[in-house]
């Protein structure tokens, strides 16, 4: 199956958005995180304990939640992208080790993973996430679900 240069470029640009999202969360760069979404983006993080709302609510939730952790390292893998003009659909796995620091004691390690189901849109500023659903597949550590 041959892909044209524009499709390959679009796929790389979309993968860059996925990576920018992960870096922004880990660096607590909430302004950068906002550049990953369209103005009208919707997000459903209810499967991961978060909001089902707009991107601004997700950014606020992450800004509050990430303060619990001394270290996070989000990664994305197994990316599938289907480009159709100025829109695209994608799926990707995520994994995330995080530590919770304790005064005078060892850190607790929390490890979680799951999948994103995304829709992307080309904007004048480049590709952005227009809709995201996060589904937590596993979590191991002090916040493990019963």
Secondary structure, DSSP 8 states (H G I E B T S, - for coil): ----HHHHHHHHHHHHHHHHHHHHHHHT-HHHHHTTEEEEEEEEEEETTS-EEEHHHHHHHHHHHGGG-SEEEEEEEEEEEEEETTEEEEEEEEEEEEEEEETTEEEEEEEEEEEEEEEEEEETTEEEEEEEEEEEEEEESTT---
